[in-house]
Protein backbone atom coordinates (compact mmCIF):
# COMPACT_ATOMS: atom_id res chain seq x y z
CA UNK A 1 0.00 0.00 0.00
CA UNK A 2 1.42 3.39 -1.03
CA UNK A 3 0.35 6.92 -0.14
CA UNK A 4 -2.16 8.44 -2.51
CA UNK A 5 -1.34 11.53 -4.54
CA UNK A 6 -3.32 13.90 -2.30
CA UNK A 7 -1.53 12.69 0.83
CA UNK A 8 1.90 12.94 -0.85
CA UNK A 9 1.12 16.49 -1.94
CA UNK A 10 -0.14 17.61 1.46
CA UNK A 11 2.82 15.95 3.17
CA UNK A 12 5.24 17.68 0.81
CA UNK A 13 3.67 21.03 1.63
CA UNK A 14 3.85 20.25 5.34
CA UNK A 15 7.56 19.43 5.10
CA UNK A 16 8.14 22.66 3.18
CA UNK A 17 6.32 24.56 5.92
CA UNK A 18 8.51 23.06 8.64
CA UNK A 19 11.69 23.57 6.61
CA UNK A 20 10.81 27.25 6.29
CA UNK A 21 10.26 27.35 10.06
CA UNK A 22 13.59 25.64 10.68
CA UNK A 23 15.53 27.96 8.38
CA UNK A 24 13.81 31.16 9.50
CA UNK A 25 16.03 34.05 10.59
CA UNK A 26 13.18 36.34 11.64
CA UNK A 27 13.26 37.99 15.03
CA UNK A 28 10.89 36.24 17.42
CA UNK A 29 7.52 37.67 18.33
CA UNK A 30 8.14 37.50 22.05
CA UNK A 31 4.54 38.06 23.12
CA UNK A 32 3.37 35.17 20.94
CA UNK A 33 6.19 32.93 22.15
CA UNK A 34 5.62 33.63 25.83
CA UNK A 35 1.90 32.98 25.44
CA UNK A 36 2.77 29.62 23.82
CA UNK A 37 5.10 28.85 26.74
CA UNK A 38 2.29 29.48 29.19
CA UNK A 39 0.06 27.16 27.18
CA UNK A 40 2.74 24.46 27.22
CA UNK A 41 3.01 24.63 31.01
CA UNK A 42 -0.76 24.77 31.46
CA UNK A 43 -1.34 21.72 29.27
CA UNK A 44 0.86 19.56 31.54
CA UNK A 45 -0.57 21.00 34.76
CA UNK A 46 2.35 23.18 35.81
CA UNK A 47 1.98 26.76 37.07
CA UNK A 48 2.63 29.14 34.20
CA UNK A 49 6.03 30.87 34.41
CA UNK A 50 6.17 34.52 35.36
CA UNK A 51 9.83 35.05 34.41
CA UNK A 52 11.30 34.95 30.91
CA UNK A 53 14.96 35.30 29.98
CA UNK A 54 15.56 36.07 26.31
CA UNK A 55 19.02 35.43 24.91
CA UNK A 56 20.45 35.64 21.41
CA UNK A 57 22.01 32.21 20.84
CA UNK A 58 21.79 28.58 22.02
CA UNK A 59 25.33 29.00 23.35
CA UNK A 60 24.14 31.79 25.64
CA UNK A 61 21.07 29.74 26.55
CA UNK A 62 23.17 26.74 27.55
CA UNK A 63 25.48 28.93 29.63
CA UNK A 64 22.56 30.54 31.45
CA UNK A 65 20.84 27.18 32.00
CA UNK A 66 24.05 25.65 33.37
CA UNK A 67 24.43 28.45 35.90
CA UNK A 68 20.92 28.16 37.32
CA UNK A 69 20.61 24.38 37.13
CA UNK A 70 21.56 24.12 40.82
CA UNK A 71 19.08 26.80 41.85
CA UNK A 72 15.95 26.18 39.76
CA UNK A 73 14.51 22.84 38.64
CA UNK A 74 14.46 22.11 34.92
CA UNK A 75 11.06 20.81 33.74
CA UNK A 76 11.82 20.07 30.08
CA UNK A 77 10.96 16.40 30.59
CA UNK A 78 7.46 17.27 31.70
CA UNK A 79 6.77 20.30 29.49
CA UNK A 80 8.23 19.07 26.20
CA UNK A 81 9.18 15.41 26.15
CA UNK A 82 6.26 13.73 27.88
CA UNK A 83 3.61 15.45 25.72
CA UNK A 84 5.43 14.18 22.62
CA UNK A 85 5.55 10.64 23.99
CA UNK A 86 1.92 10.77 25.14
CA UNK A 87 0.67 12.18 21.84
CA UNK A 88 2.67 9.62 19.85
CA UNK A 89 1.07 6.83 21.87
CA UNK A 90 -2.36 8.41 21.35
CA UNK A 91 -1.75 8.64 17.60
CA UNK A 92 -0.95 4.95 17.24
CA UNK A 93 -3.91 3.96 19.40
CA UNK A 94 -6.25 5.98 17.20
CA UNK A 95 -4.62 4.67 14.03
CA UNK A 96 -5.21 1.10 15.20
CA UNK A 97 -8.86 1.75 16.02
CA UNK A 98 -9.33 3.37 12.60
CA UNK A 99 -7.42 0.59 10.85
CA UNK A 100 -4.92 3.16 9.57
CA UNK A 101 -1.72 1.93 11.20
CA UNK A 102 0.00 1.15 7.91
CA UNK A 103 -1.02 4.51 6.48
CA UNK A 104 0.58 6.42 9.35
CA UNK A 105 3.64 4.18 9.36
CA UNK A 106 4.23 5.14 5.74
CA UNK A 107 3.84 8.82 6.52
CA UNK A 108 6.28 8.54 9.40
CA UNK A 109 8.75 6.63 7.21
CA UNK A 110 8.58 9.23 4.46
CA UNK A 111 9.20 12.04 6.91
CA UNK A 112 12.12 10.19 8.52
CA UNK A 113 13.83 9.90 5.14
CA UNK A 114 13.32 13.53 4.18
CA UNK A 115 14.89 16.94 4.53
CA UNK A 116 13.71 17.57 8.10
CA UNK A 117 15.69 14.61 9.41
CA UNK A 118 18.65 15.70 7.28
CA UNK A 119 18.39 19.15 8.82
CA UNK A 120 18.38 17.70 12.32
CA UNK A 121 21.44 15.53 11.61
CA UNK A 122 23.36 18.10 9.59
CA UNK A 123 22.45 21.39 11.28
CA UNK A 124 21.08 20.87 14.79
CA UNK A 125 23.59 18.23 15.85
CA UNK A 126 26.67 20.15 14.59
CA UNK A 127 25.49 23.25 16.47
CA UNK A 128 25.03 21.13 19.60
CA UNK A 129 28.48 19.57 19.16
CA UNK A 130 29.99 23.02 18.78
CA UNK A 131 28.48 23.99 22.12
CA UNK A 132 29.57 20.76 23.80
CA UNK A 133 33.12 20.91 22.45
CA UNK A 134 33.63 24.65 22.73
CA UNK A 135 37.32 25.41 22.85
CA UNK A 136 38.80 28.33 24.75
CA UNK A 137 42.43 29.38 24.95
CA UNK A 138 44.05 30.60 28.15
CA UNK A 139 43.88 34.28 27.21
CA UNK A 140 40.14 34.03 26.67
CA UNK A 141 39.70 32.00 29.83
CA UNK A 142 41.20 34.78 31.90
CA UNK A 143 38.70 37.24 30.44
CA UNK A 144 35.62 35.10 31.01
CA UNK A 145 33.71 35.55 34.24
CA UNK A 146 34.44 32.71 36.70
CA UNK A 147 35.12 30.38 33.80
CA UNK A 148 36.29 26.81 34.34
CA UNK A 149 37.14 23.72 32.33
CA UNK A 150 38.94 25.27 29.36
CA UNK A 151 40.50 23.25 26.57
CA UNK A 152 42.71 24.42 23.72
CA UNK A 153 42.87 27.23 21.18
CA UNK A 154 40.10 28.02 18.73
CA UNK A 155 37.51 29.85 20.83
CA UNK A 156 34.44 31.16 19.08
CA UNK A 157 32.78 32.61 22.15
CA UNK A 158 33.36 36.14 23.34
CA UNK A 159 33.41 37.24 26.98
CA UNK A 160 30.31 39.30 26.21
CA UNK A 161 28.28 36.21 25.27
CA UNK A 162 29.25 34.54 28.54
CA UNK A 163 28.83 37.54 30.82
CA UNK A 164 25.60 38.79 29.24
CA UNK A 165 24.00 35.34 29.56
CA UNK A 166 24.89 35.12 33.24
CA UNK A 167 23.83 38.70 33.96
CA UNK A 168 20.49 38.28 32.18
CA UNK A 169 19.50 35.21 34.15
CA UNK A 170 20.71 36.65 37.45
CA UNK A 171 18.31 39.57 37.04
CA UNK A 172 15.35 37.19 37.24
CA UNK A 173 16.46 35.14 40.25
CA UNK A 174 15.35 35.56 43.85
CA UNK A 175 17.90 36.10 46.61
CA UNK A 176 17.56 32.47 47.66
CA UNK A 177 18.04 31.26 44.09
CA UNK A 178 21.11 33.46 43.69
CA UNK A 179 22.60 31.83 46.80
CA UNK A 180 22.09 28.40 45.26
CA UNK A 181 23.31 29.35 41.78
CA UNK A 182 26.62 27.85 40.70
CA UNK A 183 28.92 30.68 39.62
CA UNK A 184 31.67 28.38 38.36
CA UNK A 185 30.49 25.93 35.72
CA UNK A 186 32.42 23.62 33.43
CA UNK A 187 31.81 22.77 29.80
CA UNK A 188 30.57 19.39 31.02
CA UNK A 189 27.71 21.12 32.83
CA UNK A 190 27.03 23.34 29.84
CA UNK A 191 26.99 20.29 27.57
CA UNK A 192 24.50 18.61 29.89
CA UNK A 193 22.01 21.38 29.12
CA UNK A 194 21.75 20.07 25.55
CA UNK A 195 19.69 17.17 26.92
CA UNK A 196 17.45 19.49 28.95
CA UNK A 197 16.18 21.79 26.21
CA UNK A 198 14.04 21.84 23.09
CA UNK A 199 15.37 23.04 19.75
CA UNK A 200 12.50 25.40 18.94
CA UNK A 201 12.26 26.21 15.24
CA UNK A 202 14.77 23.43 14.50
CA UNK A 203 12.57 20.76 16.12
CA UNK A 204 10.70 19.91 12.92
CA UNK A 205 12.15 16.41 12.76
CA UNK A 206 10.27 15.69 16.00
CA UNK A 207 7.17 17.83 15.60
CA UNK A 208 6.27 17.60 11.89
CA UNK A 209 4.80 14.10 12.12
CA UNK A 210 2.61 14.80 15.15
CA UNK A 211 1.67 18.24 13.84
CA UNK A 212 0.62 16.71 10.51
CA UNK A 213 -1.50 14.11 12.33
CA UNK A 214 -3.09 16.80 14.47
CA UNK A 215 -3.99 18.85 11.39
CA UNK A 216 -5.39 15.67 9.81
CA UNK A 217 -7.89 15.40 12.67
CA UNK A 218 -6.18 13.10 15.17
CA UNK A 219 -6.75 15.66 17.99
CA UNK A 220 -3.24 15.68 19.43
CA UNK A 221 -3.84 19.00 21.15
CA UNK A 222 -1.34 18.51 23.98
CA UNK A 223 1.34 19.32 21.38
CA UNK A 224 -0.05 22.75 20.59
CA UNK A 225 1.98 24.81 23.08
CA UNK A 226 5.40 23.41 22.19
CA UNK A 227 4.59 23.45 18.47
CA UNK A 228 3.71 27.15 18.65
CA UNK A 229 6.98 27.87 20.47
CA UNK A 230 8.83 26.08 17.68
CA UNK A 231 7.04 28.19 15.11
CA UNK A 232 8.12 31.46 16.70
CA UNK A 233 11.49 31.10 18.50
CA UNK A 234 14.77 29.22 18.81
CA UNK A 235 16.14 26.83 21.41
CA UNK A 236 14.56 27.04 24.87
CA UNK A 237 14.93 25.73 28.44
CA UNK A 238 11.87 25.46 30.71
CA UNK A 239 12.38 25.72 34.49
CA UNK A 240 9.99 26.08 37.41
CA UNK A 241 8.48 29.58 37.07
CA UNK A 242 11.22 30.61 34.63
CA UNK A 243 11.87 29.97 30.97
CA UNK A 244 15.04 30.67 29.00
CA UNK A 245 14.23 31.44 25.37
CA UNK A 246 16.53 32.25 22.47
CA UNK A 247 16.24 34.08 19.21
CA UNK A 248 16.56 32.32 15.87
CA UNK A 249 19.84 32.75 13.96
CA UNK A 250 20.72 36.02 12.30
CA UNK A 251 21.83 34.02 9.26
CA UNK A 252 21.89 30.34 8.29
CA UNK A 253 23.42 28.86 5.14
CA UNK A 254 23.08 25.30 3.84
CA UNK A 255 23.90 23.65 0.53
CA UNK A 256 21.65 21.46 -1.61
CA UNK A 257 22.47 18.42 0.51
CA UNK A 258 21.15 20.27 3.60
CA UNK A 259 24.69 20.57 4.96
CA UNK A 260 25.97 23.65 6.76
CA UNK A 261 28.09 25.50 4.24
CA UNK A 262 29.47 28.97 3.66
CA UNK A 263 32.81 30.08 2.27
CA UNK A 264 32.66 33.78 3.06
CA UNK A 265 31.61 33.81 6.68
CA UNK A 266 29.86 31.76 9.35
CA UNK A 267 27.39 29.14 8.19
CA UNK A 268 25.31 29.99 11.26
CA UNK A 269 25.51 33.35 12.97
CA UNK A 270 23.44 34.37 15.97
CA UNK A 271 22.52 37.86 17.07
CA UNK A 272 25.06 37.99 19.91
CA UNK A 273 27.91 37.15 17.52
CA UNK A 274 28.25 33.48 18.44
CA UNK A 275 28.65 31.54 15.23
CA UNK A 276 29.53 28.23 13.61
CA UNK A 277 31.83 28.02 10.59
CA UNK A 278 31.28 25.05 8.30
CA UNK A 279 32.00 23.94 4.75
CA UNK A 280 30.05 21.09 3.19
CA UNK A 281 28.92 19.99 6.62
CA UNK A 282 32.37 20.01 8.21
CA UNK A 283 32.92 22.35 11.13
CA UNK A 284 35.99 24.51 10.41
CA UNK A 285 37.75 27.46 11.99
CA UNK A 286 37.20 31.03 10.90
CA UNK A 287 40.68 30.99 9.37
CA UNK A 288 39.92 27.98 7.17
CA UNK A 289 36.66 29.48 5.97
CA UNK A 290 38.44 32.75 5.15
CA UNK A 291 41.28 30.98 3.35
CA UNK A 292 38.74 29.09 1.24
CA UNK A 293 37.30 32.41 0.13
CA UNK A 294 40.77 33.63 -0.72
CA UNK A 295 41.39 30.59 -2.90
CA UNK A 296 38.14 31.19 -4.77
CA UNK A 297 38.95 34.89 -5.23
CA UNK A 298 42.47 34.23 -6.43
DRENDO-1510 file (C-alpha; in Angstrom, 1 decimal, always signed):
<recs>
REC; n; res; u; v; w
REC; 1; UNK; +0.0; +0.0; +0.0 .
REC; 2; UNK; +1.4; +3.4; -1.0 .
REC; 3; UNK; +0.4; +6.9; -0.1 .
REC; 4; UNK; -2.2; +8.4; -2.5 .
REC; 5; UNK; -1.3; +11.5; -4.5 .
REC; 6; UNK; -3.3; +13.9; -2.3 .
REC; 7; UNK; -1.5; +12.7; +0.8 .
REC; 8; UNK; +1.9; +12.9; -0.8 .
REC; 9; UNK; +1.1; +16.5; -1.9 .
REC; 10; UNK; -0.1; +17.6; +1.5 .
REC; 11; UNK; +2.8; +15.9; +3.2 .
REC; 12; UNK; +5.2; +17.7; +0.8 .
REC; 13; UNK; +3.7; +21.0; +1.6 .
REC; 14; UNK; +3.8; +20.3; +5.3 .
REC; 15; UNK; +7.6; +19.4; +5.1 .
REC; 16; UNK; +8.1; +22.7; +3.2 .
REC; 17; UNK; +6.3; +24.6; +5.9 .
REC; 18; UNK; +8.5; +23.1; +8.6 .
REC; 19; UNK; +11.7; +23.6; +6.6 .
REC; 20; UNK; +10.8; +27.3; +6.3 .
REC; 21; UNK; +10.3; +27.4; +10.1 .
REC; 22; UNK; +13.6; +25.6; +10.7 .
REC; 23; UNK; +15.5; +28.0; +8.4 .
REC; 24; UNK; +13.8; +31.2; +9.5 .
REC; 25; UNK; +16.0; +34.0; +10.6 .
REC; 26; UNK; +13.2; +36.3; +11.6 .
REC; 27; UNK; +13.3; +38.0; +15.0 .
REC; 28; UNK; +10.9; +36.2; +17.4 .
REC; 29; UNK; +7.5; +37.7; +18.3 .
REC; 30; UNK; +8.1; +37.5; +22.1 .
REC; 31; UNK; +4.5; +38.1; +23.1 .
REC; 32; UNK; +3.4; +35.2; +20.9 .
REC; 33; UNK; +6.2; +32.9; +22.2 .
REC; 34; UNK; +5.6; +33.6; +25.8 .
REC; 35; UNK; +1.9; +33.0; +25.4 .
REC; 36; UNK; +2.8; +29.6; +23.8 .
REC; 37; UNK; +5.1; +28.9; +26.7 .
REC; 38; UNK; +2.3; +29.5; +29.2 .
REC; 39; UNK; +0.1; +27.2; +27.2 .
REC; 40; UNK; +2.7; +24.5; +27.2 .
REC; 41; UNK; +3.0; +24.6; +31.0 .
REC; 42; UNK; -0.8; +24.8; +31.5 .
REC; 43; UNK; -1.3; +21.7; +29.3 .
REC; 44; UNK; +0.9; +19.6; +31.5 .
REC; 45; UNK; -0.6; +21.0; +34.8 .
REC; 46; UNK; +2.3; +23.2; +35.8 .
REC; 47; UNK; +2.0; +26.8; +37.1 .
REC; 48; UNK; +2.6; +29.1; +34.2 .
REC; 49; UNK; +6.0; +30.9; +34.4 .
REC; 50; UNK; +6.2; +34.5; +35.4 .
REC; 51; UNK; +9.8; +35.0; +34.4 .
REC; 52; UNK; +11.3; +35.0; +30.9 .
REC; 53; UNK; +15.0; +35.3; +30.0 .
REC; 54; UNK; +15.6; +36.1; +26.3 .
REC; 55; UNK; +19.0; +35.4; +24.9 .
REC; 56; UNK; +20.4; +35.6; +21.4 .
REC; 57; UNK; +22.0; +32.2; +20.8 .
REC; 58; UNK; +21.8; +28.6; +22.0 .
REC; 59; UNK; +25.3; +29.0; +23.3 .
REC; 60; UNK; +24.1; +31.8; +25.6 .
REC; 61; UNK; +21.1; +29.7; +26.5 .
REC; 62; UNK; +23.2; +26.7; +27.5 .
REC; 63; UNK; +25.5; +28.9; +29.6 .
REC; 64; UNK; +22.6; +30.5; +31.5 .
REC; 65; UNK; +20.8; +27.2; +32.0 .
REC; 66; UNK; +24.0; +25.7; +33.4 .
REC; 67; UNK; +24.4; +28.4; +35.9 .
REC; 68; UNK; +20.9; +28.2; +37.3 .
REC; 69; UNK; +20.6; +24.4; +37.1 .
REC; 70; UNK; +21.6; +24.1; +40.8 .
REC; 71; UNK; +19.1; +26.8; +41.9 .
REC; 72; UNK; +16.0; +26.2; +39.8 .
REC; 73; UNK; +14.5; +22.8; +38.6 .
REC; 74; UNK; +14.5; +22.1; +34.9 .
REC; 75; UNK; +11.1; +20.8; +33.7 .
REC; 76; UNK; +11.8; +20.1; +30.1 .
REC; 77; UNK; +11.0; +16.4; +30.6 .
REC; 78; UNK; +7.5; +17.3; +31.7 .
REC; 79; UNK; +6.8; +20.3; +29.5 .
REC; 80; UNK; +8.2; +19.1; +26.2 .
REC; 81; UNK; +9.2; +15.4; +26.2 .
REC; 82; UNK; +6.3; +13.7; +27.9 .
REC; 83; UNK; +3.6; +15.4; +25.7 .
REC; 84; UNK; +5.4; +14.2; +22.6 .
REC; 85; UNK; +5.6; +10.6; +24.0 .
REC; 86; UNK; +1.9; +10.8; +25.1 .
REC; 87; UNK; +0.7; +12.2; +21.8 .
REC; 88; UNK; +2.7; +9.6; +19.9 .
REC; 89; UNK; +1.1; +6.8; +21.9 .
REC; 90; UNK; -2.4; +8.4; +21.3 .
REC; 91; UNK; -1.8; +8.6; +17.6 .
REC; 92; UNK; -0.9; +4.9; +17.2 .
REC; 93; UNK; -3.9; +4.0; +19.4 .
REC; 94; UNK; -6.3; +6.0; +17.2 .
REC; 95; UNK; -4.6; +4.7; +14.0 .
REC; 96; UNK; -5.2; +1.1; +15.2 .
REC; 97; UNK; -8.9; +1.7; +16.0 .
REC; 98; UNK; -9.3; +3.4; +12.6 .
REC; 99; UNK; -7.4; +0.6; +10.9 .
REC; 100; UNK; -4.9; +3.2; +9.6 .
REC; 101; UNK; -1.7; +1.9; +11.2 .
REC; 102; UNK; +0.0; +1.1; +7.9 .
REC; 103; UNK; -1.0; +4.5; +6.5 .
REC; 104; UNK; +0.6; +6.4; +9.4 .
REC; 105; UNK; +3.6; +4.2; +9.4 .
REC; 106; UNK; +4.2; +5.1; +5.7 .
REC; 107; UNK; +3.8; +8.8; +6.5 .
REC; 108; UNK; +6.3; +8.5; +9.4 .
REC; 109; UNK; +8.7; +6.6; +7.2 .
REC; 110; UNK; +8.6; +9.2; +4.5 .
REC; 111; UNK; +9.2; +12.0; +6.9 .
REC; 112; UNK; +12.1; +10.2; +8.5 .
REC; 113; UNK; +13.8; +9.9; +5.1 .
REC; 114; UNK; +13.3; +13.5; +4.2 .
REC; 115; UNK; +14.9; +16.9; +4.5 .
REC; 116; UNK; +13.7; +17.6; +8.1 .
REC; 117; UNK; +15.7; +14.6; +9.4 .
REC; 118; UNK; +18.7; +15.7; +7.3 .
REC; 119; UNK; +18.4; +19.1; +8.8 .
REC; 120; UNK; +18.4; +17.7; +12.3 .
REC; 121; UNK; +21.4; +15.5; +11.6 .
REC; 122; UNK; +23.4; +18.1; +9.6 .
REC; 123; UNK; +22.5; +21.4; +11.3 .
REC; 124; UNK; +21.1; +20.9; +14.8 .
REC; 125; UNK; +23.6; +18.2; +15.9 .
REC; 126; UNK; +26.7; +20.2; +14.6 .
REC; 127; UNK; +25.5; +23.3; +16.5 .
REC; 128; UNK; +25.0; +21.1; +19.6 .
REC; 129; UNK; +28.5; +19.6; +19.2 .
REC; 130; UNK; +30.0; +23.0; +18.8 .
REC; 131; UNK; +28.5; +24.0; +22.1 .
REC; 132; UNK; +29.6; +20.8; +23.8 .
REC; 133; UNK; +33.1; +20.9; +22.4 .
REC; 134; UNK; +33.6; +24.7; +22.7 .
REC; 135; UNK; +37.3; +25.4; +22.8 .
REC; 136; UNK; +38.8; +28.3; +24.7 .
REC; 137; UNK; +42.4; +29.4; +24.9 .
REC; 138; UNK; +44.1; +30.6; +28.1 .
REC; 139; UNK; +43.9; +34.3; +27.2 .
REC; 140; UNK; +40.1; +34.0; +26.7 .
REC; 141; UNK; +39.7; +32.0; +29.8 .
REC; 142; UNK; +41.2; +34.8; +31.9 .
REC; 143; UNK; +38.7; +37.2; +30.4 .
REC; 144; UNK; +35.6; +35.1; +31.0 .
REC; 145; UNK; +33.7; +35.6; +34.2 .
REC; 146; UNK; +34.4; +32.7; +36.7 .
REC; 147; UNK; +35.1; +30.4; +33.8 .
REC; 148; UNK; +36.3; +26.8; +34.3 .
REC; 149; UNK; +37.1; +23.7; +32.3 .
REC; 150; UNK; +38.9; +25.3; +29.4 .
REC; 151; UNK; +40.5; +23.3; +26.6 .
REC; 152; UNK; +42.7; +24.4; +23.7 .
REC; 153; UNK; +42.9; +27.2; +21.2 .
REC; 154; UNK; +40.1; +28.0; +18.7 .
REC; 155; UNK; +37.5; +29.9; +20.8 .
REC; 156; UNK; +34.4; +31.2; +19.1 .
REC; 157; UNK; +32.8; +32.6; +22.2 .
REC; 158; UNK; +33.4; +36.1; +23.3 .
REC; 159; UNK; +33.4; +37.2; +27.0 .
REC; 160; UNK; +30.3; +39.3; +26.2 .
REC; 161; UNK; +28.3; +36.2; +25.3 .
REC; 162; UNK; +29.3; +34.5; +28.5 .
REC; 163; UNK; +28.8; +37.5; +30.8 .
REC; 164; UNK; +25.6; +38.8; +29.2 .
REC; 165; UNK; +24.0; +35.3; +29.6 .
REC; 166; UNK; +24.9; +35.1; +33.2 .
REC; 167; UNK; +23.8; +38.7; +34.0 .
REC; 168; UNK; +20.5; +38.3; +32.2 .
REC; 169; UNK; +19.5; +35.2; +34.1 .
REC; 170; UNK; +20.7; +36.6; +37.5 .
REC; 171; UNK; +18.3; +39.6; +37.0 .
REC; 172; UNK; +15.4; +37.2; +37.2 .
REC; 173; UNK; +16.5; +35.1; +40.3 .
REC; 174; UNK; +15.4; +35.6; +43.8 .
REC; 175; UNK; +17.9; +36.1; +46.6 .
REC; 176; UNK; +17.6; +32.5; +47.7 .
REC; 177; UNK; +18.0; +31.3; +44.1 .
REC; 178; UNK; +21.1; +33.5; +43.7 .
REC; 179; UNK; +22.6; +31.8; +46.8 .
REC; 180; UNK; +22.1; +28.4; +45.3 .
REC; 181; UNK; +23.3; +29.3; +41.8 .
REC; 182; UNK; +26.6; +27.8; +40.7 .
REC; 183; UNK; +28.9; +30.7; +39.6 .
REC; 184; UNK; +31.7; +28.4; +38.4 .
REC; 185; UNK; +30.5; +25.9; +35.7 .
REC; 186; UNK; +32.4; +23.6; +33.4 .
REC; 187; UNK; +31.8; +22.8; +29.8 .
REC; 188; UNK; +30.6; +19.4; +31.0 .
REC; 189; UNK; +27.7; +21.1; +32.8 .
REC; 190; UNK; +27.0; +23.3; +29.8 .
REC; 191; UNK; +27.0; +20.3; +27.6 .
REC; 192; UNK; +24.5; +18.6; +29.9 .
REC; 193; UNK; +22.0; +21.4; +29.1 .
REC; 194; UNK; +21.7; +20.1; +25.5 .
REC; 195; UNK; +19.7; +17.2; +26.9 .
REC; 196; UNK; +17.5; +19.5; +28.9 .
REC; 197; UNK; +16.2; +21.8; +26.2 .
REC; 198; UNK; +14.0; +21.8; +23.1 .
REC; 199; UNK; +15.4; +23.0; +19.7 .
REC; 200; UNK; +12.5; +25.4; +18.9 .
REC; 201; UNK; +12.3; +26.2; +15.2 .
REC; 202; UNK; +14.8; +23.4; +14.5 .
REC; 203; UNK; +12.6; +20.8; +16.1 .
REC; 204; UNK; +10.7; +19.9; +12.9 .
REC; 205; UNK; +12.1; +16.4; +12.8 .
REC; 206; UNK; +10.3; +15.7; +16.0 .
REC; 207; UNK; +7.2; +17.8; +15.6 .
REC; 208; UNK; +6.3; +17.6; +11.9 .
REC; 209; UNK; +4.8; +14.1; +12.1 .
REC; 210; UNK; +2.6; +14.8; +15.1 .
REC; 211; UNK; +1.7; +18.2; +13.8 .
REC; 212; UNK; +0.6; +16.7; +10.5 .
REC; 213; UNK; -1.5; +14.1; +12.3 .
REC; 214; UNK; -3.1; +16.8; +14.5 .
REC; 215; UNK; -4.0; +18.9; +11.4 .
REC; 216; UNK; -5.4; +15.7; +9.8 .
REC; 217; UNK; -7.9; +15.4; +12.7 .
REC; 218; UNK; -6.2; +13.1; +15.2 .
REC; 219; UNK; -6.8; +15.7; +18.0 .
REC; 220; UNK; -3.2; +15.7; +19.4 .
REC; 221; UNK; -3.8; +19.0; +21.1 .
REC; 222; UNK; -1.3; +18.5; +24.0 .
REC; 223; UNK; +1.3; +19.3; +21.4 .
REC; 224; UNK; +0.0; +22.7; +20.6 .
REC; 225; UNK; +2.0; +24.8; +23.1 .
REC; 226; UNK; +5.4; +23.4; +22.2 .
REC; 227; UNK; +4.6; +23.4; +18.5 .
REC; 228; UNK; +3.7; +27.1; +18.7 .
REC; 229; UNK; +7.0; +27.9; +20.5 .
REC; 230; UNK; +8.8; +26.1; +17.7 .
REC; 231; UNK; +7.0; +28.2; +15.1 .
REC; 232; UNK; +8.1; +31.5; +16.7 .
REC; 233; UNK; +11.5; +31.1; +18.5 .
REC; 234; UNK; +14.8; +29.2; +18.8 .
REC; 235; UNK; +16.1; +26.8; +21.4 .
REC; 236; UNK; +14.6; +27.0; +24.9 .
REC; 237; UNK; +14.9; +25.7; +28.4 .
REC; 238; UNK; +11.9; +25.5; +30.7 .
REC; 239; UNK; +12.4; +25.7; +34.5 .
REC; 240; UNK; +10.0; +26.1; +37.4 .
REC; 241; UNK; +8.5; +29.6; +37.1 .
REC; 242; UNK; +11.2; +30.6; +34.6 .
REC; 243; UNK; +11.9; +30.0; +31.0 .
REC; 244; UNK; +15.0; +30.7; +29.0 .
REC; 245; UNK; +14.2; +31.4; +25.4 .
REC; 246; UNK; +16.5; +32.2; +22.5 .
REC; 247; UNK; +16.2; +34.1; +19.2 .
REC; 248; UNK; +16.6; +32.3; +15.9 .
REC; 249; UNK; +19.8; +32.8; +14.0 .
REC; 250; UNK; +20.7; +36.0; +12.3 .
REC; 251; UNK; +21.8; +34.0; +9.3 .
REC; 252; UNK; +21.9; +30.3; +8.3 .
REC; 253; UNK; +23.4; +28.9; +5.1 .
REC; 254; UNK; +23.1; +25.3; +3.8 .
REC; 255; UNK; +23.9; +23.6; +0.5 .
REC; 256; UNK; +21.6; +21.5; -1.6 .
REC; 257; UNK; +22.5; +18.4; +0.5 .
REC; 258; UNK; +21.2; +20.3; +3.6 .
REC; 259; UNK; +24.7; +20.6; +5.0 .
REC; 260; UNK; +26.0; +23.6; +6.8 .
REC; 261; UNK; +28.1; +25.5; +4.2 .
REC; 262; UNK; +29.5; +29.0; +3.7 .
REC; 263; UNK; +32.8; +30.1; +2.3 .
REC; 264; UNK; +32.7; +33.8; +3.1 .
REC; 265; UNK; +31.6; +33.8; +6.7 .
REC; 266; UNK; +29.9; +31.8; +9.3 .
REC; 267; UNK; +27.4; +29.1; +8.2 .
REC; 268; UNK; +25.3; +30.0; +11.3 .
REC; 269; UNK; +25.5; +33.3; +13.0 .
REC; 270; UNK; +23.4; +34.4; +16.0 .
REC; 271; UNK; +22.5; +37.9; +17.1 .
REC; 272; UNK; +25.1; +38.0; +19.9 .
REC; 273; UNK; +27.9; +37.2; +17.5 .
REC; 274; UNK; +28.2; +33.5; +18.4 .
REC; 275; UNK; +28.7; +31.5; +15.2 .
REC; 276; UNK; +29.5; +28.2; +13.6 .
REC; 277; UNK; +31.8; +28.0; +10.6 .
REC; 278; UNK; +31.3; +25.1; +8.3 .
REC; 279; UNK; +32.0; +23.9; +4.7 .
REC; 280; UNK; +30.0; +21.1; +3.2 .
REC; 281; UNK; +28.9; +20.0; +6.6 .
REC; 282; UNK; +32.4; +20.0; +8.2 .
REC; 283; UNK; +32.9; +22.4; +11.1 .
REC; 284; UNK; +36.0; +24.5; +10.4 .
REC; 285; UNK; +37.7; +27.5; +12.0 .
REC; 286; UNK; +37.2; +31.0; +10.9 .
REC; 287; UNK; +40.7; +31.0; +9.4 .
REC; 288; UNK; +39.9; +28.0; +7.2 .
REC; 289; UNK; +36.7; +29.5; +6.0 .
REC; 290; UNK; +38.4; +32.8; +5.1 .
REC; 291; UNK; +41.3; +31.0; +3.3 .
REC; 292; UNK; +38.7; +29.1; +1.2 .
REC; 293; UNK; +37.3; +32.4; +0.1 .
REC; 294; UNK; +40.8; +33.6; -0.7 .
REC; 295; UNK; +41.4; +30.6; -2.9 .
REC; 296; UNK; +38.1; +31.2; -4.8 .
REC; 297; UNK; +38.9; +34.9; -5.2 .
REC; 298; UNK; +42.5; +34.2; -6.4 .
</recs>
